[in-house]
Amino acid sequence: MTKGLIGISIFSLLLAFFVPILLSQETKKPLSFQDIEDWLKDKLSAARLTTLIEERGVDFEATEDITAKIRKAGADNKVIEAVKKAGLDFAKKKKRVGDDGAEMALIPTGEFLMGSSGASLVSVIEQCEELEKRQKQGVKCRDPYNDEQPQHRMFLDAFFIDKYEVTNALFERFVRATGHKTDAEKGGSGWNFQQKDGKWQWVETKGTSWRNPTGPESETKSDHPVVQVSWNNAEAYCKWAGKRLPTEAEWEKAARGTDGRQYPWGDNWDNSKANGNMSVRTTTAVGSYPQGVSPYGVHDMAGNMWEWVTDWYDQTYYQRSPNRNPKGPDSGQYRVLRGGSWLLYPGDLRASGRGRGVPTSRLGSYGFRCAQ
């Protein structure tokens, strides 16, 4: 009996010693967006919440989208200003630059809404059918979007992704360092979307490569995204840079955030926020549309050019994919492309849209960015 009491006493002492330490460590953790939203719902005073934010900081960047949500939840100007300052401090601490010198954005741990619902695709299909009436290209508008369903909640661990598409300048550094030859250079040609016989169409062009993206006489611009690169070339670059291609799920979360929006900036297309819809008819310098950044500050996630991701393509993959950190099918014929390009209409530039290409294919609208 005495030994039992002694054992209980020792256990109680240990609890008394360690629990305050654990609680102390817990209370020093930076506040999440959910913490702040919960305290606002619980009517914590603005003064107390401001003090907590100042003392503990936050674990997210205070983007316009995030601060708008916090304001909508009931925060006053003092709380908003504290969040902005703490968010800036977080961004400075978490800023990461890859081995290639490219700045990266942190995408935090958590769930997001992936894919599209049938209801959200109705207007997309109507736009596609209207476009097909004018262009008569034989597109079956109800088929291409089935691969975005069902819409589902997906959990991802935190990761970093390049804030900008890989540029010609960065790709040239890679080639100089490694002697890498692209599939276009090996094959002696690439494909370009151009006017021929009175209409826009894809044309195989001899002498085209990332160095001469629209033909043998063309030149690159250092701050434009590299194009005419295959999946193989993109993967090789990311490995050289100490990174990897993002998964399809990672790319989509980085593009649309957690609320299931259609485009990086919201639900309505805006020509002033992305290079798409044939508004420019070629690539633009990366970061040319700062008003169209994603909730995490990632640029050009709609339009400009398609981006390779690591996954194999499977039209029905969403019907059986895991709900945490999916890596895609084990094999396939095509690799997935995301984001659409400058030549596509808005329905094909949505954050949930999926493209595909064989790993060796190279087009004037294919490029990439890396993740880590």
The 8 nearest C-alpha neighbors of each residue, nearest first, counted from 0:
[[1, 3, 2, 4, 5, 6, 7, 8],
 [0, 2, 4, 3, 5, 6, 7, 8],
 [3, 1, 5, 0, 4, 6, 7, 8],
 [2, 4, 0, 6, 1, 5, 7, 8],
 [5, 3, 7, 1, 6, 2, 8, 0],
 [4, 6, 2, 8, 3, 7, 1, 9],
 [7, 5, 3, 9, 4, 8, 2, 10],
 [8, 6, 10, 4, 5, 9, 11, 3],
 [7, 9, 5, 11, 10, 6, 4, 12],
 [8, 10, 12, 6, 11, 7, 5, 13],
 [11, 9, 7, 13, 12, 8, 6, 14],
 [12, 10, 8, 14, 9, 13, 15, 7],
 [11, 13, 15, 9, 14, 10, 16, 8],
 [12, 14, 16, 10, 15, 11, 17, 9],
 [15, 13, 11, 17, 16, 12, 18, 10],
 [14, 16, 12, 13, 17, 18, 11, 19],
 [15, 17, 13, 14, 18, 12, 19, 20],
 [16, 18, 20, 14, 19, 15, 13, 21],
 [17, 19, 21, 20, 14, 15, 16, 22],
 [20, 18, 22, 21, 17, 23, 16, 15],
 [21, 19, 23, 17, 18, 22, 24, 16],
 [22, 20, 18, 24, 23, 19, 25, 17],
 [23, 21, 25, 19, 24, 20, 18, 26],
 [22, 24, 20, 26, 21, 25, 19, 27],
 [25, 23, 21, 27, 22, 26, 20, 28],
 [26, 24, 22, 27, 23, 28, 21, 20],
 [25, 27, 23, 28, 24, 22, 55, 29],
 [28, 26, 24, 25, 55, 29, 23, 54],
 [27, 29, 26, 25, 55, 30, 24, 56],
 [30, 28, 57, 56, 55, 58, 27, 31],
 [29, 31, 57, 34, 58, 56, 28, 55],
 [30, 32, 34, 33, 58, 57, 29, 35],
 [31, 33, 35, 34, 36, 30, 59, 57],
 [32, 34, 36, 31, 35, 37, 30, 38],
 [35, 33, 31, 37, 32, 36, 30, 38],
 [36, 34, 38, 32, 37, 33, 39, 31],
 [35, 37, 33, 39, 34, 38, 32, 40],
 [38, 36, 40, 34, 39, 35, 33, 41],
 [39, 37, 41, 35, 40, 43, 36, 34],
 [38, 40, 42, 36, 41, 37, 43, 35],
 [39, 41, 37, 38, 42, 36, 72, 43],
 [40, 42, 38, 39, 43, 37, 36, 44],
 [43, 41, 39, 40, 44, 38, 45, 37],
 [44, 42, 38, 41, 39, 45, 48, 47],
 [43, 45, 47, 46, 42, 48, 39, 49],
 [44, 46, 48, 47, 49, 78, 43, 75],
 [45, 47, 49, 44, 48, 50, 78, 77],
 [46, 48, 50, 44, 49, 45, 51, 43],
 [49, 47, 51, 45, 50, 46, 44, 52],
 [48, 50, 52, 46, 78, 47, 51, 45],
 [51, 49, 53, 47, 48, 52, 54, 46],
 [52, 50, 48, 54, 53, 49, 55, 47],
 [53, 51, 56, 49, 55, 50, 54, 48],
 [52, 54, 50, 51, 56, 55, 49, 81],
 [55, 53, 51, 52, 56, 50, 27, 49],
 [56, 54, 29, 52, 53, 27, 51, 28],
 [55, 57, 29, 52, 85, 53, 54, 30],
 [58, 56, 30, 29, 59, 31, 85, 86],
 [59, 57, 31, 29, 30, 89, 56, 60],
 [60, 58, 57, 86, 61, 89, 31, 32],
 [59, 61, 86, 90, 62, 89, 87, 58],
 [62, 60, 86, 83, 65, 66, 59, 82],
 [61, 63, 65, 64, 60, 66, 294, 295],
 [64, 62, 66, 65, 67, 61, 294, 68],
 [63, 65, 67, 62, 66, 294, 68, 61],
 [64, 66, 68, 62, 67, 63, 61, 69],
 [67, 65, 69, 63, 68, 64, 61, 70],
 [68, 66, 70, 64, 65, 69, 63, 71],
 [67, 69, 71, 65, 66, 70, 72, 64],
 [70, 68, 66, 72, 71, 67, 74, 65],
 [69, 71, 74, 67, 73, 72, 68, 66],
 [70, 72, 68, 73, 69, 67, 74, 66],
 [73, 71, 69, 70, 74, 68, 36, 39],
 [74, 72, 70, 71, 39, 75, 69, 40],
 [73, 75, 70, 78, 69, 72, 79, 76],
 [74, 76, 78, 77, 79, 73, 70, 45],
 [75, 77, 79, 78, 80, 74, 70, 81],
 [78, 76, 80, 79, 75, 81, 49, 45],
 [77, 79, 81, 49, 80, 76, 75, 74],
 [80, 78, 76, 82, 81, 77, 83, 75],
 [79, 81, 83, 77, 82, 78, 76, 84],
 [82, 80, 78, 84, 79, 83, 85, 49],
 [81, 83, 79, 85, 80, 84, 86, 78],
 [84, 82, 86, 80, 61, 81, 85, 87],
 [83, 85, 87, 81, 86, 82, 80, 88],
 [84, 86, 88, 82, 56, 87, 83, 57],
 [87, 85, 60, 61, 89, 83, 84, 88],
 [86, 88, 90, 84, 89, 85, 83, 91],
 [89, 87, 85, 91, 86, 90, 92, 84],
 [88, 90, 86, 92, 87, 91, 93, 85],
 [91, 89, 87, 93, 88, 92, 94, 60],
 [92, 90, 88, 94, 89, 93, 87, 86],
 [93, 91, 89, 90, 94, 88, 95, 87],
 [92, 94, 90, 91, 89, 95, 105, 104],
 [95, 93, 91, 90, 92, 103, 104, 96],
 [96, 94, 103, 102, 93, 97, 104, 159],
 [95, 97, 102, 101, 100, 103, 98, 94],
 [98, 96, 100, 99, 101, 240, 102, 95],
 [97, 99, 240, 100, 241, 96, 101, 242],
 [100, 98, 240, 97, 101, 169, 96, 241],
 [99, 101, 97, 98, 96, 102, 169, 240],
 [102, 100, 97, 96, 99, 103, 161, 98],
 [101, 103, 96, 161, 162, 95, 100, 97],
 [102, 104, 161, 162, 160, 95, 96, 159],
 [105, 103, 159, 160, 162, 161, 106, 297],
 [104, 106, 159, 158, 107, 160, 103, 93],
 [105, 107, 158, 157, 159, 253, 104, 295],
 [108, 106, 157, 105, 109, 158, 156, 59],
 [107, 109, 157, 156, 155, 106, 110, 154],
 [110, 108, 154, 155, 107, 156, 111, 157],
 [111, 109, 154, 153, 155, 152, 257, 112],
 [110, 112, 257, 153, 152, 113, 252, 154],
 [111, 113, 152, 259, 257, 151, 258, 153],
 [114, 112, 151, 150, 152, 111, 153, 259],
 [113, 115, 150, 147, 351, 148, 151, 149],
 [116, 114, 150, 147, 148, 119, 351, 149],
 [115, 117, 150, 119, 118, 149, 148, 120],
 [118, 116, 120, 119, 115, 121, 148, 149],
 [117, 119, 116, 120, 121, 115, 122, 123],
 [120, 118, 116, 117, 121, 115, 122, 123],
 [121, 119, 123, 117, 118, 122, 124, 116],
 [120, 122, 124, 123, 118, 119, 125, 117],
 [121, 123, 125, 124, 120, 126, 119, 118],
 [124, 122, 120, 126, 346, 121, 125, 127],
 [123, 125, 127, 121, 126, 122, 140, 120],
 [126, 124, 122, 128, 127, 123, 129, 121],
 [127, 125, 129, 123, 124, 128, 122, 130],
 [126, 128, 124, 130, 125, 129, 140, 131],
 [129, 127, 131, 125, 130, 126, 140, 124],
 [128, 130, 126, 132, 131, 127, 125, 133],
 [131, 129, 127, 133, 128, 132, 134, 126],
 [130, 132, 128, 134, 135, 133, 129, 127],
 [133, 131, 129, 130, 135, 134, 128, 136],
 [132, 134, 130, 131, 135, 129, 136, 128],
 [133, 135, 131, 136, 132, 130, 137, 129],
 [136, 134, 131, 132, 137, 133, 138, 130],
 [137, 135, 138, 134, 131, 132, 133, 139],
 [136, 138, 135, 139, 131, 134, 140, 132],
 [137, 139, 136, 140, 131, 135, 128, 127],
 [140, 138, 141, 142, 137, 143, 128, 131],
 [139, 141, 142, 124, 138, 127, 128, 143],
 [142, 140, 139, 143, 124, 144, 145, 127],
 [141, 143, 140, 144, 145, 139, 146, 138],
 [144, 142, 145, 141, 140, 146, 139, 353],
 [143, 145, 146, 142, 147, 141, 352, 120],
 [146, 144, 147, 148, 142, 143, 141, 314],
 [145, 147, 314, 144, 148, 315, 143, 317],
 [148, 146, 114, 115, 145, 144, 149, 351],
 [149, 147, 150, 146, 115, 145, 114, 317],
 [148, 150, 151, 317, 116, 147, 114, 115],
 [149, 151, 114, 115, 148, 116, 113, 147],
 [152, 150, 113, 112, 149, 153, 114, 322],
 [151, 153, 112, 111, 113, 110, 322, 154],
 [152, 154, 322, 110, 111, 323, 112, 151],
 [155, 153, 110, 323, 109, 322, 324, 111],
 [156, 154, 324, 109, 108, 323, 110, 157],
 [155, 157, 108, 158, 109, 324, 154, 107],
 [156, 158, 108, 107, 106, 155, 159, 105],
 [159, 157, 106, 371, 105, 156, 107, 160],
 [160, 158, 105, 371, 104, 370, 106, 103],
 [159, 161, 370, 103, 104, 369, 162, 371],
 [160, 162, 103, 163, 369, 368, 102, 370],
 [163, 161, 297, 103, 104, 298, 102, 160],
 [164, 162, 161, 298, 285, 165, 297, 286],
 [163, 165, 368, 224, 367, 166, 285, 161],
 [164, 166, 368, 224, 367, 225, 163, 169],
 [167, 165, 224, 225, 168, 169, 223, 222],
 [166, 168, 225, 221, 170, 169, 224, 171],
 [167, 169, 221, 171, 166, 170, 172, 222],
 [170, 168, 172, 166, 171, 167, 165, 173],
 [169, 171, 173, 167, 172, 168, 166, 174],
 [170, 172, 174, 168, 173, 169, 167, 175],
 [173, 171, 175, 169, 170, 174, 176, 168],
 [174, 172, 170, 176, 171, 175, 177, 169],
 [175, 173, 178, 171, 179, 177, 176, 172],
 [176, 174, 172, 173, 178, 177, 171, 179],
 [175, 177, 173, 174, 172, 178, 179, 171],
 [178, 176, 174, 179, 175, 173, 239, 172],
 [177, 179, 174, 175, 176, 180, 173, 181],
 [178, 180, 174, 177, 181, 173, 175, 176],
 [181, 179, 184, 178, 182, 185, 174, 232],
 [180, 182, 184, 183, 232, 185, 179, 228],
 [181, 183, 185, 184, 186, 359, 229, 180],
 [184, 182, 186, 208, 181, 188, 185, 189],
 [183, 185, 187, 181, 182, 186, 208, 180],
 [184, 186, 182, 183, 187, 181, 180, 188],
 [187, 185, 183, 184, 188, 182, 189, 181],
 [186, 188, 184, 206, 185, 183, 205, 207],
 [189, 187, 205, 207, 206, 183, 204, 186],
 [188, 190, 207, 204, 183, 203, 361, 362],
 [189, 191, 203, 362, 202, 204, 363, 201],
 [192, 190, 363, 202, 201, 193, 362, 213],
 [191, 193, 201, 200, 202, 199, 190, 363],
 [194, 192, 199, 200, 191, 195, 201, 202],
 [193, 195, 199, 198, 200, 197, 196, 192],
 [194, 196, 197, 198, 199, 193, 200, 202],
 [197, 195, 198, 194, 199, 200, 193, 202],
 [196, 198, 195, 194, 199, 200, 193, 134],
 [197, 199, 194, 195, 196, 200, 193, 134],
 [200, 198, 194, 193, 195, 192, 197, 201],
 [201, 199, 192, 193, 194, 202, 198, 195],
 [200, 202, 192, 191, 190, 193, 203, 199],
 [201, 203, 191, 190, 204, 192, 200, 193],
 [204, 202, 190, 189, 191, 205, 188, 201],
 [203, 205, 188, 189, 190, 207, 202, 214],
 [206, 204, 188, 207, 187, 203, 189, 214],
 [207, 205, 215, 188, 187, 214, 204, 208],
 [206, 208, 214, 188, 189, 211, 212, 205],
 [209, 207, 211, 183, 212, 210, 227, 184],
 [208, 210, 227, 212, 211, 226, 225, 228],
 [211, 209, 208, 212, 219, 218, 207, 217],
 [212, 210, 217, 208, 218, 207, 214, 209],
 [211, 213, 209, 208, 207, 214, 210, 363],
 [214, 212, 217, 211, 207, 191, 363, 215],
 [215, 213, 207, 217, 211, 216, 206, 212],
 [214, 216, 206, 211, 217, 207, 213, 205],
 [217, 215, 214, 211, 218, 213, 206, 207],
 [218, 216, 211, 214, 215, 213, 212, 219],
 [219, 217, 211, 210, 216, 220, 212, 213],
 [218, 220, 210, 221, 211, 212, 167, 217],
 [219, 221, 223, 222, 167, 218, 168, 284],
 [220, 222, 168, 167, 223, 219, 166, 224],
 [223, 221, 284, 166, 220, 285, 167, 168],
 [224, 222, 284, 166, 220, 285, 221, 283],
 [225, 223, 166, 165, 164, 167, 226, 285],
 [224, 226, 167, 166, 366, 165, 209, 223],
 [227, 225, 366, 365, 228, 363, 209, 364],
 [226, 228, 361, 362, 363, 209, 208, 365],
 [229, 227, 361, 226, 232, 366, 365, 181],
 [228, 230, 361, 359, 232, 231, 360, 358],
 [229, 231, 358, 233, 232, 307, 234, 359],
 [232, 230, 229, 234, 233, 358, 235, 359],
 [231, 233, 235, 229, 230, 234, 228, 181],
 [234, 232, 230, 236, 235, 231, 229, 237],
 [233, 235, 237, 231, 236, 232, 230, 244],
 [236, 234, 232, 238, 233, 237, 231, 239],
 [235, 237, 239, 233, 238, 234, 240, 232],
 [238, 236, 243, 242, 240, 234, 239, 235],
 [237, 239, 241, 235, 240, 242, 236, 243],
 [240, 238, 236, 237, 241, 235, 173, 242],
 [239, 241, 98, 237, 99, 238, 242, 236],
 [242, 240, 238, 239, 98, 237, 97, 243],
 [241, 243, 237, 371, 238, 240, 370, 369],
 [244, 242, 237, 370, 369, 238, 371, 245],
 [243, 245, 369, 309, 308, 370, 234, 237],
 [246, 244, 370, 308, 249, 309, 250, 369],
 [245, 247, 249, 309, 248, 308, 310, 250],
 [246, 248, 250, 249, 308, 310, 251, 245],
 [249, 247, 251, 246, 250, 252, 325, 113],
 [250, 248, 246, 252, 251, 247, 245, 253],
 [249, 251, 247, 253, 248, 252, 245, 246],
 [252, 250, 254, 248, 253, 249, 350, 255],
 [251, 253, 256, 249, 254, 255, 250, 248],
 [252, 254, 250, 251, 255, 256, 249, 106],
 [255, 253, 251, 252, 293, 263, 300, 350],
 [256, 254, 263, 252, 260, 253, 350, 293],
 [257, 255, 252, 294, 253, 258, 254, 111],
 [256, 258, 111, 112, 259, 255, 110, 252],
 [257, 259, 260, 256, 112, 111, 255, 113],
 [260, 258, 112, 257, 255, 261, 113, 256],
 [259, 261, 266, 265, 258, 262, 255, 263],
 [260, 262, 266, 349, 350, 265, 259, 263],
 [261, 263, 265, 349, 350, 264, 260, 266],
 [262, 264, 293, 255, 254, 265, 292, 291],
 [265, 263, 262, 291, 293, 292, 266, 294],
 [266, 264, 262, 260, 263, 267, 261, 268],
 [265, 267, 261, 260, 262, 268, 264, 263],
 [268, 266, 265, 269, 262, 261, 264, 260],
 [267, 269, 345, 270, 266, 262, 265, 272],
 [268, 270, 271, 272, 267, 273, 291, 345],
 [271, 269, 272, 273, 268, 274, 275, 278],
 [270, 272, 269, 273, 288, 290, 274, 291],
 [273, 271, 291, 288, 270, 290, 269, 274],
 [274, 272, 288, 270, 275, 271, 302, 301],
 [275, 273, 303, 302, 341, 279, 278, 270],
 [274, 276, 341, 302, 277, 273, 342, 278],
 [275, 277, 344, 343, 278, 342, 345, 341],
 [278, 276, 342, 280, 275, 279, 341, 343],
 [277, 279, 276, 280, 275, 274, 270, 341],
 [280, 278, 281, 277, 274, 341, 275, 282],
 [281, 279, 277, 278, 341, 342, 282, 275],
 [280, 282, 279, 341, 283, 342, 303, 277],
 [283, 281, 303, 341, 223, 284, 304, 280],
 [282, 284, 223, 285, 303, 281, 287, 274],
 [285, 283, 223, 222, 287, 286, 224, 282],
 [284, 286, 287, 223, 163, 283, 222, 224],
 [285, 287, 288, 298, 289, 284, 299, 163],
 [286, 288, 285, 284, 289, 283, 299, 273],
 [287, 289, 272, 290, 286, 291, 273, 299],
 [290, 288, 291, 292, 286, 287, 298, 272],
 [291, 289, 288, 272, 292, 264, 271, 273],
 [290, 292, 272, 289, 288, 264, 273, 263],
 [293, 291, 298, 296, 297, 289, 290, 263],
 [292, 294, 263, 296, 297, 295, 254, 264],
 [295, 293, 256, 296, 64, 62, 292, 255],
 [296, 294, 293, 297, 253, 106, 104, 62],
 [295, 297, 293, 292, 294, 298, 162, 104],
 [296, 298, 162, 293, 292, 295, 163, 104],
 [299, 297, 292, 163, 286, 300, 162, 296],
 [300, 298, 301, 302, 286, 273, 303, 292],
 [299, 301, 338, 254, 298, 302, 263, 297],
 [302, 300, 338, 299, 348, 273, 339, 349],
 [301, 303, 340, 275, 339, 341, 274, 304],
 [302, 304, 341, 340, 274, 282, 275, 283],
 [305, 303, 340, 364, 302, 365, 339, 341],
 [304, 306, 339, 365, 340, 338, 337, 364],
 [307, 305, 367, 366, 337, 336, 365, 338],
 [306, 308, 336, 367, 230, 335, 366, 337],
 [309, 307, 245, 244, 246, 335, 247, 310],
 [308, 310, 246, 244, 245, 307, 311, 247],
 [311, 309, 327, 335, 334, 308, 246, 247],
 [310, 312, 334, 331, 328, 333, 335, 330],
 [311, 313, 334, 335, 333, 310, 331, 355],
 [314, 312, 316, 315, 311, 328, 331, 146],
 [313, 315, 146, 316, 312, 145, 317, 147],
 [316, 314, 313, 317, 318, 146, 319, 148],
 [315, 317, 313, 318, 319, 320, 314, 328],
 [318, 316, 320, 319, 315, 149, 148, 147],
 [319, 317, 316, 315, 320, 149, 148, 146],
 [318, 320, 317, 316, 321, 315, 322, 149],
 [319, 321, 317, 316, 318, 322, 325, 327],
 [322, 320, 323, 325, 319, 324, 153, 317],
 [321, 323, 153, 154, 320, 324, 152, 325],
 [324, 322, 154, 321, 325, 155, 153, 156],
 [323, 325, 155, 154, 326, 322, 156, 321],
 [326, 324, 327, 321, 323, 320, 322, 248],
 [325, 327, 246, 310, 324, 328, 247, 309],
 [326, 328, 310, 325, 311, 329, 320, 316],
 [329, 327, 330, 311, 326, 310, 313, 312],
 [330, 328, 327, 311, 331, 326, 310, 312],
 [331, 329, 328, 311, 332, 312, 327, 310],
 [330, 332, 311, 333, 312, 329, 328, 313],
 [331, 333, 357, 334, 330, 311, 312, 358],
 [334, 332, 357, 356, 312, 331, 355, 311],
 [335, 333, 311, 312, 356, 355, 310, 357],
 [334, 336, 355, 312, 354, 310, 308, 311],
 [335, 337, 307, 354, 355, 306, 308, 305],
 [338, 336, 306, 305, 353, 354, 339, 307],
 [339, 337, 301, 305, 300, 348, 302, 350],
 [338, 340, 305, 348, 302, 304, 337, 347],
 [341, 339, 304, 302, 303, 305, 342, 343],
 [340, 342, 275, 303, 302, 274, 277, 343],
 [341, 343, 277, 340, 276, 275, 280, 344],
 [344, 342, 276, 340, 341, 275, 347, 345],
 [343, 345, 276, 346, 347, 275, 342, 348],
 [346, 344, 348, 347, 276, 268, 343, 349],
 [345, 347, 123, 348, 344, 349, 126, 127],
 [346, 348, 345, 349, 344, 339, 352, 343],
 [349, 347, 339, 345, 301, 346, 338, 302],
 [348, 350, 262, 261, 352, 351, 347, 346],
 [349, 351, 262, 352, 261, 254, 255, 251],
 [350, 352, 114, 349, 251, 353, 115, 147],
 [353, 351, 349, 350, 347, 348, 337, 354],
 [354, 352, 337, 336, 351, 335, 355, 147],
 [355, 353, 336, 335, 337, 352, 356, 339],
 [354, 356, 335, 336, 334, 333, 312, 353],
 [357, 355, 333, 334, 358, 360, 335, 336],
 [356, 358, 333, 360, 359, 334, 332, 355],
 [359, 357, 230, 360, 229, 231, 334, 356],
 [360, 358, 229, 357, 182, 230, 231, 361],
 [361, 359, 229, 357, 358, 356, 362, 230],
 [362, 360, 227, 229, 228, 189, 365, 183],
 [363, 361, 190, 227, 364, 365, 189, 191],
 [362, 364, 227, 191, 226, 365, 190, 212],
 [363, 365, 304, 362, 305, 340, 226, 366],
 [366, 364, 305, 226, 362, 304, 363, 227],
 [365, 367, 226, 306, 225, 305, 228, 304],
 [368, 366, 306, 307, 164, 165, 233, 369],
 [367, 369, 164, 165, 161, 306, 244, 163],
 [370, 368, 244, 243, 161, 237, 160, 245],
 [371, 369, 160, 245, 243, 159, 244, 242],
 [370, 242, 159, 158, 243, 160, 369, 245]]
